[in-house]
Amino acid sequence: MLFTTQGVINIDNKKWEFDFSPVDEGIDCLISNYYSKAYLRHLMKSQEILGLPIASVHNLAFYLWLVKEARKHIAEGNFAGWKKEMWKC
């Protein structure tokens, strides 16, 4: 599973087989913007060990982005609204 700004992705799903878009353009992470969903799916399906660290680094970058966004919205005073919007993802 990959956590993204657009929601959770089950990378094993066939719909990602030909999706050559980056894993998540919404966060500032070189790995998330460099590797495509199709490539990461290929790595996972073929049980290549490289897929696991790529997914882990991406997920950690997402968590860092999420906490940074939460802090920003707390400081702005609109955390409750942002949380409801994020919960939909």
PDB file with one MODEL, atoms N, CA, C and O in Angstrom:
MODEL        1
ATOM      1  N   MET A   1       0.838  -1.186   0.000  1.00  0.00           N
ATOM      2  CA  MET A   1       0.000   0.000   0.000  1.00  0.00           C
ATOM      3  C   MET A   1       0.877   1.241   0.000  1.00  0.00           C
ATOM      4  O   MET A   1       1.907   1.307   0.670  1.00  0.00           O
ATOM      5  N   LEU A   2       0.443   2.198  -0.756  1.00  0.00           N
ATOM      6  CA  LEU A   2       1.113   3.491  -0.784  1.00  0.00           C
ATOM      7  C   LEU A   2       0.120   4.550  -0.322  1.00  0.00           C
ATOM      8  O   LEU A   2      -1.030   4.572  -0.762  1.00  0.00           O
ATOM      9  N   PHE A   3       0.568   5.409   0.552  1.00  0.00           N
ATOM     10  CA  PHE A   3      -0.256   6.524   1.009  1.00  0.00           C
ATOM     11  C   PHE A   3       0.113   7.737   0.182  1.00  0.00           C
ATOM     12  O   PHE A   3       1.283   8.110   0.098  1.00  0.00           O
ATOM     13  N   THR A   4      -0.896   8.356  -0.431  1.00  0.00           N
ATOM     14  CA  THR A   4      -0.643   9.512  -1.292  1.00  0.00           C
ATOM     15  C   THR A   4      -1.587  10.650  -0.929  1.00  0.00           C
ATOM     16  O   THR A   4      -2.529  10.475  -0.156  1.00  0.00           O
ATOM     17  N   THR A   5      -1.318  11.802  -1.494  1.00  0.00           N
ATOM     18  CA  THR A   5      -2.186  12.953  -1.269  1.00  0.00           C
ATOM     19  C   THR A   5      -3.553  12.753  -1.920  1.00  0.00           C
ATOM     20  O   THR A   5      -4.496  13.483  -1.616  1.00  0.00           O
ATOM     21  N   GLN A   6      -3.665  11.780  -2.802  1.00  0.00           N
ATOM     22  CA  GLN A   6      -4.934  11.480  -3.472  1.00  0.00           C
ATOM     23  C   GLN A   6      -5.652  10.288  -2.846  1.00  0.00           C
ATOM     24  O   GLN A   6      -6.736   9.918  -3.297  1.00  0.00           O
ATOM     25  N   GLY A   7      -5.070   9.689  -1.826  1.00  0.00           N
ATOM     26  CA  GLY A   7      -5.664   8.530  -1.166  1.00  0.00           C
ATOM     27  C   GLY A   7      -4.717   7.348  -1.171  1.00  0.00           C
ATOM     28  O   GLY A   7      -3.584   7.436  -1.645  1.00  0.00           O
ATOM     29  N   VAL A   8      -5.198   6.252  -0.640  1.00  0.00           N
ATOM     30  CA  VAL A   8      -4.387   5.041  -0.535  1.00  0.00           C
ATOM     31  C   VAL A   8      -4.392   4.302  -1.872  1.00  0.00           C
ATOM     32  O   VAL A   8      -5.429   4.177  -2.524  1.00  0.00           O
ATOM     33  N   ILE A   9      -3.222   3.821  -2.262  1.00  0.00           N
ATOM     34  CA  ILE A   9      -3.069   3.064  -3.505  1.00  0.00           C
ATOM     35  C   ILE A   9      -2.642   1.641  -3.160  1.00  0.00           C
ATOM     36  O   ILE A   9      -1.664   1.433  -2.442  1.00  0.00           O
ATOM     37  N   ASN A  10      -3.378   0.674  -3.674  1.00  0.00           N
ATOM     38  CA  ASN A  10      -2.940  -0.718  -3.603  1.00  0.00           C
ATOM     39  C   ASN A  10      -2.185  -0.965  -4.903  1.00  0.00           C
ATOM     40  O   ASN A  10      -2.796  -1.182  -5.949  1.00  0.00           O
ATOM     41  N   ILE A  11      -0.877  -0.932  -4.836  1.00  0.00           N
ATOM     42  CA  ILE A  11      -0.036  -0.952  -6.030  1.00  0.00           C
ATOM     43  C   ILE A  11      -0.135  -2.278  -6.784  1.00  0.00           C
ATOM     44  O   ILE A  11       0.277  -2.349  -7.941  1.00  0.00           O
ATOM     45  N   ASP A  12      -0.670  -3.325  -6.160  1.00  0.00           N
ATOM     46  CA  ASP A  12      -0.832  -4.612  -6.841  1.00  0.00           C
ATOM     47  C   ASP A  12      -1.986  -4.612  -7.842  1.00  0.00           C
ATOM     48  O   ASP A  12      -2.064  -5.499  -8.691  1.00  0.00           O
ATOM     49  N   ASN A  13      -2.880  -3.632  -7.753  1.00  0.00           N
ATOM     50  CA  ASN A  13      -4.030  -3.590  -8.668  1.00  0.00           C
ATOM     51  C   ASN A  13      -3.588  -3.430 -10.118  1.00  0.00           C
ATOM     52  O   ASN A  13      -2.646  -2.698 -10.420  1.00  0.00           O
ATOM     53  N   LYS A  14      -4.275  -4.119 -10.992  1.00  0.00           N
ATOM     54  CA  LYS A  14      -3.937  -4.101 -12.418  1.00  0.00           C
ATOM     55  C   LYS A  14      -4.075  -2.712 -13.043  1.00  0.00           C
ATOM     56  O   LYS A  14      -3.426  -2.415 -14.045  1.00  0.00           O
ATOM     57  N   LYS A  15      -4.920  -1.865 -12.454  1.00  0.00           N
ATOM     58  CA  LYS A  15      -5.135  -0.545 -13.055  1.00  0.00           C
ATOM     59  C   LYS A  15      -3.872   0.315 -13.052  1.00  0.00           C
ATOM     60  O   LYS A  15      -3.815   1.309 -13.776  1.00  0.00           O
ATOM     61  N   TRP A  16      -2.867  -0.034 -12.265  1.00  0.00           N
ATOM     62  CA  TRP A  16      -1.622   0.735 -12.236  1.00  0.00           C
ATOM     63  C   TRP A  16      -0.586   0.200 -13.223  1.00  0.00           C
ATOM     64  O   TRP A  16       0.505   0.758 -13.338  1.00  0.00           O
ATOM     65  N   GLU A  17      -0.920  -0.880 -13.937  1.00  0.00           N
ATOM     66  CA  GLU A  17       0.045  -1.542 -14.817  1.00  0.00           C
ATOM     67  C   GLU A  17       0.616  -0.612 -15.890  1.00  0.00           C
ATOM     68  O   GLU A  17       1.802  -0.691 -16.210  1.00  0.00           O
ATOM     69  N   PHE A  18      -0.203   0.249 -16.434  1.00  0.00           N
ATOM     70  CA  PHE A  18       0.255   1.153 -17.501  1.00  0.00           C
ATOM     71  C   PHE A  18       0.149   2.626 -17.098  1.00  0.00           C
ATOM     72  O   PHE A  18       0.075   3.503 -17.958  1.00  0.00           O
ATOM     73  N   ASP A  19       0.142   2.888 -15.818  1.00  0.00           N
ATOM     74  CA  ASP A  19       0.085   4.265 -15.312  1.00  0.00           C
ATOM     75  C   ASP A  19       1.518   4.746 -15.076  1.00  0.00           C
ATOM     76  O   ASP A  19       2.133   4.429 -14.057  1.00  0.00           O
ATOM     77  N   PHE A  20       2.029   5.503 -16.019  1.00  0.00           N
ATOM     78  CA  PHE A  20       3.416   5.948 -15.947  1.00  0.00           C
ATOM     79  C   PHE A  20       3.561   7.312 -15.268  1.00  0.00           C
ATOM     80  O   PHE A  20       4.596   7.968 -15.389  1.00  0.00           O
ATOM     81  N   SER A  21       2.527   7.725 -14.561  1.00  0.00           N
ATOM     82  CA  SER A  21       2.619   8.970 -13.807  1.00  0.00           C
ATOM     83  C   SER A  21       3.392   8.712 -12.512  1.00  0.00           C
ATOM     84  O   SER A  21       3.441   7.579 -12.034  1.00  0.00           O
ATOM     85  N   PRO A  22       3.995   9.758 -11.946  1.00  0.00           N
ATOM     86  CA  PRO A  22       4.738   9.584 -10.689  1.00  0.00           C
ATOM     87  C   PRO A  22       3.835   9.056  -9.578  1.00  0.00           C
ATOM     88  O   PRO A  22       2.616   9.220  -9.621  1.00  0.00           O
ATOM     89  N   VAL A  23       4.445   8.430  -8.597  1.00  0.00           N
ATOM     90  CA  VAL A  23       3.696   7.868  -7.472  1.00  0.00           C
ATOM     91  C   VAL A  23       2.860   8.958  -6.811  1.00  0.00           C
ATOM     92  O   VAL A  23       1.674   8.754  -6.548  1.00  0.00           O
ATOM     93  N   ASP A  24       3.466  10.114  -6.538  1.00  0.00           N
ATOM     94  CA  ASP A  24       2.714  11.217  -5.920  1.00  0.00           C
ATOM     95  C   ASP A  24       3.439  12.527  -6.191  1.00  0.00           C
ATOM     96  O   ASP A  24       4.518  12.774  -5.653  1.00  0.00           O
ATOM     97  N   GLU A  25       2.840  13.357  -7.023  1.00  0.00           N
ATOM     98  CA  GLU A  25       3.433  14.658  -7.323  1.00  0.00           C
ATOM     99  C   GLU A  25       3.114  15.690  -6.245  1.00  0.00           C
ATOM    100  O   GLU A  25       3.675  16.786  -6.252  1.00  0.00           O
ATOM    101  N   GLY A  26       2.213  15.349  -5.315  1.00  0.00           N
ATOM    102  CA  GLY A  26       1.774  16.291  -4.299  1.00  0.00           C
ATOM    103  C   GLY A  26       2.746  16.506  -3.162  1.00  0.00           C
ATOM    104  O   GLY A  26       2.589  17.441  -2.378  1.00  0.00           O
ATOM    105  N   ILE A  27       3.755  15.646  -3.062  1.00  0.00           N
ATOM    106  CA  ILE A  27       4.730  15.814  -1.975  1.00  0.00           C
ATOM    107  C   ILE A  27       6.106  16.071  -2.567  1.00  0.00           C
ATOM    108  O   ILE A  27       6.393  15.706  -3.707  1.00  0.00           O
ATOM    109  N   ASP A  28       6.942  16.703  -1.769  1.00  0.00           N
ATOM    110  CA  ASP A  28       8.283  17.063  -2.213  1.00  0.00           C
ATOM    111  C   ASP A  28       9.252  15.937  -1.850  1.00  0.00           C
ATOM    112  O   ASP A  28       9.955  16.000  -0.842  1.00  0.00           O
ATOM    113  N   CYS A  29       9.271  14.907  -2.696  1.00  0.00           N
ATOM    114  CA  CYS A  29      10.147  13.758  -2.471  1.00  0.00           C
ATOM    115  C   CYS A  29      10.660  13.300  -3.831  1.00  0.00           C
ATOM    116  O   CYS A  29       9.878  13.039  -4.745  1.00  0.00           O
ATOM    117  N   LEU A  30      11.958  13.208  -3.953  1.00  0.00           N
ATOM    118  CA  LEU A  30      12.561  12.823  -5.224  1.00  0.00           C
ATOM    119  C   LEU A  30      12.064  11.455  -5.683  1.00  0.00           C
ATOM    120  O   LEU A  30      11.738  11.281  -6.857  1.00  0.00           O
ATOM    121  N   ILE A  31      12.002  10.498  -4.785  1.00  0.00           N
ATOM    122  CA  ILE A  31      11.564   9.144  -5.145  1.00  0.00           C
ATOM    123  C   ILE A  31      10.109   9.144  -5.592  1.00  0.00           C
ATOM    124  O   ILE A  31       9.760   8.493  -6.577  1.00  0.00           O
ATOM    125  N   SER A  32       9.269   9.866  -4.877  1.00  0.00           N
ATOM    126  CA  SER A  32       7.839   9.895  -5.212  1.00  0.00           C
ATOM    127  C   SER A  32       7.577  10.540  -6.560  1.00  0.00           C
ATOM    128  O   SER A  32       6.597  10.212  -7.230  1.00  0.00           O
ATOM    129  N   ASN A  33       8.438  11.446  -6.956  1.00  0.00           N
ATOM    130  CA  ASN A  33       8.266  12.138  -8.230  1.00  0.00           C
ATOM    131  C   ASN A  33       9.041  11.488  -9.369  1.00  0.00           C
ATOM    132  O   ASN A  33       8.776  11.782 -10.535  1.00  0.00           O
ATOM    133  N   TYR A  34       9.989  10.616  -9.060  1.00  0.00           N
ATOM    134  CA  TYR A  34      10.830  10.005 -10.086  1.00  0.00           C
ATOM    135  C   TYR A  34      10.261   8.688 -10.606  1.00  0.00           C
ATOM    136  O   TYR A  34      10.187   8.477 -11.817  1.00  0.00           O
ATOM    137  N   TYR A  35       9.863   7.814  -9.705  1.00  0.00           N
ATOM    138  CA  TYR A  35       9.381   6.490 -10.109  1.00  0.00           C
ATOM    139  C   TYR A  35       7.892   6.522 -10.433  1.00  0.00           C
ATOM    140  O   TYR A  35       7.115   7.228  -9.790  1.00  0.00           O
ATOM    141  N   SER A  36       7.517   5.750 -11.433  1.00  0.00           N
ATOM    142  CA  SER A  36       6.110   5.704 -11.831  1.00  0.00           C
ATOM    143  C   SER A  36       5.379   4.586 -11.089  1.00  0.00           C
ATOM    144  O   SER A  36       5.987   3.666 -10.542  1.00  0.00           O
ATOM    145  N   LYS A  37       4.062   4.702 -11.092  1.00  0.00           N
ATOM    146  CA  LYS A  37       3.233   3.668 -10.477  1.00  0.00           C
ATOM    147  C   LYS A  37       3.416   2.337 -11.209  1.00  0.00           C
ATOM    148  O   LYS A  37       3.460   1.280 -10.581  1.00  0.00           O
ATOM    149  N   ALA A  38       3.520   2.395 -12.529  1.00  0.00           N
ATOM    150  CA  ALA A  38       3.694   1.172 -13.318  1.00  0.00           C
ATOM    151  C   ALA A  38       5.014   0.477 -12.969  1.00  0.00           C
ATOM    152  O   ALA A  38       5.055  -0.745 -12.831  1.00  0.00           O
ATOM    153  N   TYR A  39       6.080   1.249 -12.829  1.00  0.00           N
ATOM    154  CA  TYR A  39       7.376   0.662 -12.499  1.00  0.00           C
ATOM    155  C   TYR A  39       7.351   0.056 -11.101  1.00  0.00           C
ATOM    156  O   TYR A  39       7.852  -1.048 -10.891  1.00  0.00           O
ATOM    157  N   LEU A  40       6.779   0.764 -10.162  1.00  0.00           N
ATOM    158  CA  LEU A  40       6.710   0.250  -8.798  1.00  0.00           C
ATOM    159  C   LEU A  40       5.837  -1.003  -8.747  1.00  0.00           C
ATOM    160  O   LEU A  40       6.157  -1.951  -8.030  1.00  0.00           O
ATOM    161  N   ARG A  41       4.741  -1.013  -9.500  1.00  0.00           N
ATOM    162  CA  ARG A  41       3.904  -2.213  -9.563  1.00  0.00           C
ATOM    163  C   ARG A  41       4.694  -3.388 -10.136  1.00  0.00           C
ATOM    164  O   ARG A  41       4.618  -4.507  -9.627  1.00  0.00           O
ATOM    165  N   HIS A  42       5.453  -3.122 -11.200  1.00  0.00           N
ATOM    166  CA  HIS A  42       6.282  -4.170 -11.800  1.00  0.00           C
ATOM    167  C   HIS A  42       7.264  -4.740 -10.774  1.00  0.00           C
ATOM    168  O   HIS A  42       7.423  -5.956 -10.668  1.00  0.00           O
ATOM    169  N   LEU A  43       7.916  -3.857 -10.024  1.00  0.00           N
ATOM    170  CA  LEU A  43       8.871  -4.325  -9.021  1.00  0.00           C
ATOM    171  C   LEU A  43       8.194  -5.197  -7.966  1.00  0.00           C
ATOM    172  O   LEU A  43       8.734  -6.229  -7.565  1.00  0.00           O
ATOM    173  N   MET A  44       7.019  -4.781  -7.522  1.00  0.00           N
ATOM    174  CA  MET A  44       6.306  -5.545  -6.493  1.00  0.00           C
ATOM    175  C   MET A  44       5.819  -6.890  -7.033  1.00  0.00           C
ATOM    176  O   MET A  44       5.965  -7.915  -6.368  1.00  0.00           O
ATOM    177  N   LYS A  45       5.244  -6.890  -8.234  1.00  0.00           N
ATOM    178  CA  LYS A  45       4.711  -8.130  -8.808  1.00  0.00           C
ATOM    179  C   LYS A  45       5.822  -9.131  -9.115  1.00  0.00           C
ATOM    180  O   LYS A  45       5.620 -10.339  -8.985  1.00  0.00           O
ATOM    181  N   SER A  46       6.989  -8.640  -9.519  1.00  0.00           N
ATOM    182  CA  SER A  46       8.100  -9.546  -9.828  1.00  0.00           C
ATOM    183  C   SER A  46       8.955  -9.840  -8.589  1.00  0.00           C
ATOM    184  O   SER A  46       9.985 -10.507  -8.678  1.00  0.00           O
ATOM    185  N   GLN A  47       8.515  -9.337  -7.447  1.00  0.00           N
ATOM    186  CA  GLN A  47       9.176  -9.549  -6.149  1.00  0.00           C
ATOM    187  C   GLN A  47      10.635  -9.086  -6.146  1.00  0.00           C
ATOM    188  O   GLN A  47      11.500  -9.689  -5.512  1.00  0.00           O
ATOM    189  N   GLU A  48      10.873  -8.002  -6.870  1.00  0.00           N
ATOM    190  CA  GLU A  48      12.193  -7.370  -6.837  1.00  0.00           C
ATOM    191  C   GLU A  48      12.337  -6.628  -5.520  1.00  0.00           C
ATOM    192  O   GLU A  48      11.429  -5.900  -5.119  1.00  0.00           O
ATOM    193  N   ILE A  49      13.440  -6.800  -4.858  1.00  0.00           N
ATOM    194  CA  ILE A  49      13.640  -6.219  -3.528  1.00  0.00           C
ATOM    195  C   ILE A  49      13.647  -4.689  -3.568  1.00  0.00           C
ATOM    196  O   ILE A  49      13.335  -4.059  -2.557  1.00  0.00           O
ATOM    197  N   LEU A  50      13.989  -4.080  -4.687  1.00  0.00           N
ATOM    198  CA  LEU A  50      14.035  -2.623  -4.803  1.00  0.00           C
ATOM    199  C   LEU A  50      12.672  -1.977  -4.573  1.00  0.00           C
ATOM    200  O   LEU A  50      12.602  -0.829  -4.134  1.00  0.00           O
ATOM    201  N   GLY A  51      11.597  -2.692  -4.862  1.00  0.00           N
ATOM    202  CA  GLY A  51      10.258  -2.128  -4.680  1.00  0.00           C
ATOM    203  C   GLY A  51       9.947  -1.782  -3.236  1.00  0.00           C
ATOM    204  O   GLY A  51       9.268  -0.790  -2.972  1.00  0.00           O
ATOM    205  N   LEU A  52      10.430  -2.578  -2.304  1.00  0.00           N
ATOM    206  CA  LEU A  52      10.132  -2.346  -0.886  1.00  0.00           C
ATOM    207  C   LEU A  52      10.755  -1.066  -0.347  1.00  0.00           C
ATOM    208  O   LEU A  52      10.051  -0.291   0.300  1.00  0.00           O
ATOM    209  N   PRO A  53      12.050  -0.802  -0.581  1.00  0.00           N
ATOM    210  CA  PRO A  53      12.588   0.468  -0.079  1.00  0.00           C
ATOM    211  C   PRO A  53      12.008   1.698  -0.772  1.00  0.00           C
ATOM    212  O   PRO A  53      11.870   2.750  -0.147  1.00  0.00           O
ATOM    213  N   ILE A  54      11.666   1.577  -2.057  1.00  0.00           N
ATOM    214  CA  ILE A  54      11.038   2.712  -2.749  1.00  0.00           C
ATOM    215  C   ILE A  54       9.698   3.020  -2.100  1.00  0.00           C
ATOM    216  O   ILE A  54       9.404   4.180  -1.812  1.00  0.00           O
ATOM    217  N   ALA A  55       8.884   2.002  -1.867  1.00  0.00           N
ATOM    218  CA  ALA A  55       7.584   2.201  -1.230  1.00  0.00           C
ATOM    219  C   ALA A  55       7.742   2.740   0.188  1.00  0.00           C
ATOM    220  O   ALA A  55       6.977   3.607   0.608  1.00  0.00           O
ATOM    221  N   SER A  56       8.720   2.240   0.923  1.00  0.00           N
ATOM    222  CA  SER A  56       8.934   2.695   2.298  1.00  0.00           C
ATOM    223  C   SER A  56       9.362   4.156   2.355  1.00  0.00           C
ATOM    224  O   SER A  56       8.848   4.926   3.166  1.00  0.00           O
ATOM    225  N   VAL A  57      10.297   4.536   1.499  1.00  0.00           N
ATOM    226  CA  VAL A  57      10.756   5.931   1.477  1.00  0.00           C
ATOM    227  C   VAL A  57       9.602   6.846   1.075  1.00  0.00           C
ATOM    228  O   VAL A  57       9.427   7.920   1.651  1.00  0.00           O
ATOM    229  N   HIS A  58       8.819   6.422   0.089  1.00  0.00           N
ATOM    230  CA  HIS A  58       7.669   7.236  -0.317  1.00  0.00           C
ATOM    231  C   HIS A  58       6.699   7.407   0.847  1.00  0.00           C
ATOM    232  O   HIS A  58       6.272   8.525   1.134  1.00  0.00           O
ATOM    233  N   ASN A  59       6.344   6.312   1.521  1.00  0.00           N
ATOM    234  CA  ASN A  59       5.385   6.394   2.624  1.00  0.00           C
ATOM    235  C   ASN A  59       5.910   7.270   3.757  1.00  0.00           C
ATOM    236  O   ASN A  59       5.146   8.033   4.348  1.00  0.00           O
ATOM    237  N   LEU A  60       7.199   7.172   4.068  1.00  0.00           N
ATOM    238  CA  LEU A  60       7.780   8.041   5.093  1.00  0.00           C
ATOM    239  C   LEU A  60       7.714   9.505   4.670  1.00  0.00           C
ATOM    240  O   LEU A  60       7.413  10.375   5.487  1.00  0.00           O
ATOM    241  N   ALA A  61       7.995   9.778   3.400  1.00  0.00           N
ATOM    242  CA  ALA A  61       7.899  11.156   2.891  1.00  0.00           C
ATOM    243  C   ALA A  61       6.460  11.661   2.981  1.00  0.00           C
ATOM    244  O   ALA A  61       6.228  12.830   3.289  1.00  0.00           O
ATOM    245  N   PHE A  62       5.494  10.779   2.714  1.00  0.00           N
ATOM    246  CA  PHE A  62       4.093  11.168   2.833  1.00  0.00           C
ATOM    247  C   PHE A  62       3.753  11.527   4.274  1.00  0.00           C
ATOM    248  O   PHE A  62       3.092  12.536   4.519  1.00  0.00           O
ATOM    249  N   TYR A  63       4.197  10.713   5.230  1.00  0.00           N
ATOM    250  CA  TYR A  63       3.914  10.998   6.648  1.00  0.00           C
ATOM    251  C   TYR A  63       4.524  12.333   7.065  1.00  0.00           C
ATOM    252  O   TYR A  63       3.900  13.097   7.802  1.00  0.00           O
ATOM    253  N   LEU A  64       5.731  12.614   6.602  1.00  0.00           N
ATOM    254  CA  LEU A  64       6.362  13.902   6.918  1.00  0.00           C
ATOM    255  C   LEU A  64       5.557  15.055   6.312  1.00  0.00           C
ATOM    256  O   LEU A  64       5.351  16.084   6.956  1.00  0.00           O
ATOM    257  N   TRP A  65       5.109  14.874   5.081  1.00  0.00           N
ATOM    258  CA  TRP A  65       4.276  15.898   4.435  1.00  0.00           C
ATOM    259  C   TRP A  65       2.985  16.093   5.217  1.00  0.00           C
ATOM    260  O   TRP A  65       2.557  17.225   5.439  1.00  0.00           O
ATOM    261  N   LEU A  66       2.361  14.992   5.638  1.00  0.00           N
ATOM    262  CA  LEU A  66       1.094  15.052   6.355  1.00  0.00           C
ATOM    263  C   LEU A  66       1.233  15.821   7.672  1.00  0.00           C
ATOM    264  O   LEU A  66       0.388  16.656   7.995  1.00  0.00           O
ATOM    265  N   VAL A  67       2.285  15.545   8.422  1.00  0.00           N
ATOM    266  CA  VAL A  67       2.511  16.236   9.695  1.00  0.00           C
ATOM    267  C   VAL A  67       2.800  17.717   9.458  1.00  0.00           C
ATOM    268  O   VAL A  67       2.326  18.571  10.206  1.00  0.00           O
ATOM    269  N   LYS A  68       3.573  18.020   8.424  1.00  0.00           N
ATOM    270  CA  LYS A  68       3.867  19.425   8.099  1.00  0.00           C
ATOM    271  C   LYS A  68       2.591  20.175   7.733  1.00  0.00           C
ATOM    272  O   LYS A  68       2.391  21.313   8.158  1.00  0.00           O
ATOM    273  N   GLU A  69       1.731  19.538   6.948  1.00  0.00           N
ATOM    274  CA  GLU A  69       0.454  20.152   6.574  1.00  0.00           C
ATOM    275  C   GLU A  69      -0.441  20.343   7.798  1.00  0.00           C
ATOM    276  O   GLU A  69      -1.087  21.380   7.945  1.00  0.00           O
ATOM    277  N   ALA A  70      -0.477  19.335   8.677  1.00  0.00           N
ATOM    278  CA  ALA A  70      -1.294  19.442   9.893  1.00  0.00           C
ATOM    279  C   ALA A  70      -0.824  20.619  10.739  1.00  0.00           C
ATOM    280  O   ALA A  70      -1.643  21.395  11.232  1.00  0.00           O
ATOM    281  N   ARG A  71       0.483  20.757  10.910  1.00  0.00           N
ATOM    282  CA  ARG A  71       1.021  21.883  11.684  1.00  0.00           C
ATOM    283  C   ARG A  71       0.635  23.213  11.057  1.00  0.00           C
ATOM    284  O   ARG A  71       0.268  24.157  11.757  1.00  0.00           O
ATOM    285  N   LYS A  72       0.719  23.281   9.741  1.00  0.00           N
ATOM    286  CA  LYS A  72       0.374  24.522   9.031  1.00  0.00           C
ATOM    287  C   LYS A  72      -1.090  24.878   9.266  1.00  0.00           C
ATOM    288  O   LYS A  72      -1.408  26.038   9.530  1.00  0.00           O
ATOM    289  N   HIS A  73      -1.976  23.907   9.174  1.00  0.00           N
ATOM    290  CA  HIS A  73      -3.403  24.174   9.338  1.00  0.00           C
ATOM    291  C   HIS A  73      -3.774  24.447  10.795  1.00  0.00           C
ATOM    292  O   HIS A  73      -4.720  25.188  11.059  1.00  0.00           O
ATOM    293  N   ILE A  74      -3.053  23.866  11.731  1.00  0.00           N
ATOM    294  CA  ILE A  74      -3.260  24.202  13.143  1.00  0.00           C
ATOM    295  C   ILE A  74      -2.906  25.658  13.375  1.00  0.00           C
ATOM    296  O   ILE A  74      -3.651  26.388  14.029  1.00  0.00           O
ATOM    297  N   ALA A  75      -1.760  26.085  12.835  1.00  0.00           N
ATOM    298  CA  ALA A  75      -1.325  27.471  12.996  1.00  0.00           C
ATOM    299  C   ALA A  75      -2.295  28.451  12.329  1.00  0.00           C
ATOM    300  O   ALA A  75      -2.499  29.559  12.824  1.00  0.00           O
ATOM    301  N   GLU A  76      -2.893  28.040  11.205  1.00  0.00           N
ATOM    302  CA  GLU A  76      -3.846  28.897  10.504  1.00  0.00           C
ATOM    303  C   GLU A  76      -5.230  28.873  11.144  1.00  0.00           C
ATOM    304  O   GLU A  76      -6.071  29.721  10.843  1.00  0.00           O
ATOM    305  N   GLY A  77      -5.468  27.904  12.027  1.00  0.00           N
ATOM    306  CA  GLY A  77      -6.750  27.824  12.720  1.00  0.00           C
ATOM    307  C   GLY A  77      -7.851  27.103  11.967  1.00  0.00           C
ATOM    308  O   GLY A  77      -9.019  27.205  12.343  1.00  0.00           O
ATOM    309  N   ASN A  78      -7.507  26.375  10.908  1.00  0.00           N
ATOM    310  CA  ASN A  78      -8.527  25.656  10.136  1.00  0.00           C
ATOM    311  C   ASN A  78      -8.253  24.154  10.067  1.00  0.00           C
ATOM    312  O   ASN A  78      -8.520  23.507   9.054  1.00  0.00           O
ATOM    313  N   PHE A  79      -7.722  23.619  11.146  1.00  0.00           N
ATOM    314  CA  PHE A  79      -7.366  22.203  11.169  1.00  0.00           C
ATOM    315  C   PHE A  79      -8.582  21.292  11.008  1.00  0.00           C
ATOM    316  O   PHE A  79      -8.513  20.304  10.277  1.00  0.00           O
ATOM    317  N   ALA A  80      -9.694  21.606  11.676  1.00  0.00           N
ATOM    318  CA  ALA A  80     -10.878  20.738  11.638  1.00  0.00           C
ATOM    319  C   ALA A  80     -11.383  20.558  10.203  1.00  0.00           C
ATOM    320  O   ALA A  80     -11.684  19.437   9.791  1.00  0.00           O
ATOM    321  N   GLY A  81     -11.476  21.634   9.455  1.00  0.00           N
ATOM    322  CA  GLY A  81     -11.920  21.546   8.061  1.00  0.00           C
ATOM    323  C   GLY A  81     -10.943  20.763   7.196  1.00  0.00           C
ATOM    324  O   GLY A  81     -11.352  19.954   6.363  1.00  0.00           O
ATOM    325  N   TRP A  82      -9.661  21.003   7.393  1.00  0.00           N
ATOM    326  CA  TRP A  82      -8.635  20.284   6.638  1.00  0.00           C
ATOM    327  C   TRP A  82      -8.668  18.798   6.961  1.00  0.00           C
ATOM    328  O   TRP A  82      -8.521  17.961   6.071  1.00  0.00           O
ATOM    329  N   LYS A  83      -8.861  18.469   8.236  1.00  0.00           N
ATOM    330  CA  LYS A  83      -8.902  17.076   8.647  1.00  0.00           C
ATOM    331  C   LYS A  83     -10.066  16.350   7.973  1.00  0.00           C
ATOM    332  O   LYS A  83      -9.903  15.225   7.503  1.00  0.00           O
ATOM    333  N   LYS A  84     -11.235  16.984   7.924  1.00  0.00           N
ATOM    334  CA  LYS A  84     -12.385  16.363   7.251  1.00  0.00           C
ATOM    335  C   LYS A  84     -12.092  16.128   5.778  1.00  0.00           C
ATOM    336  O   LYS A  84     -12.462  15.095   5.220  1.00  0.00           O
ATOM    337  N   GLU A  85     -11.431  17.083   5.156  1.00  0.00           N
ATOM    338  CA  GLU A  85     -11.079  16.946   3.735  1.00  0.00           C
ATOM    339  C   GLU A  85     -10.062  15.829   3.522  1.00  0.00           C
ATOM    340  O   GLU A  85     -10.184  15.058   2.570  1.00  0.00           O
ATOM    341  N   MET A  86      -9.076  15.733   4.380  1.00  0.00           N
ATOM    342  CA  MET A  86      -8.064  14.688   4.274  1.00  0.00           C
ATOM    343  C   MET A  86      -8.632  13.315   4.576  1.00  0.00           C
ATOM    344  O   MET A  86      -8.192  12.325   3.991  1.00  0.00           O
ATOM    345  N   TRP A  87      -9.592  13.235   5.468  1.00  0.00           N
ATOM    346  CA  TRP A  87     -10.166  11.952   5.848  1.00  0.00           C
ATOM    347  C   TRP A  87     -10.883  11.285   4.670  1.00  0.00           C
ATOM    348  O   TRP A  87     -11.003  10.061   4.626  1.00  0.00           O
ATOM    349  N   LYS A  88     -11.365  12.105   3.704  1.00  0.00           N
ATOM    350  CA  LYS A  88     -12.011  11.567   2.520  1.00  0.00           C
ATOM    351  C   LYS A  88     -11.038  10.754   1.674  1.00  0.00           C
ATOM    352  O   LYS A  88     -11.437   9.795   1.013  1.00  0.00           O
ATOM    353  N   CYS A  89      -9.763  11.136   1.693  1.00  0.00           N
ATOM    354  CA  CYS A  89      -8.748  10.424   0.897  1.00  0.00           C
ATOM    355  C   CYS A  89      -8.552   9.056   1.493  1.00  0.00           C
ATOM    356  O   CYS A  89      -7.745   8.274   0.991  1.00  0.00           O
TER     357      CYS A  89
ENDMDL
END
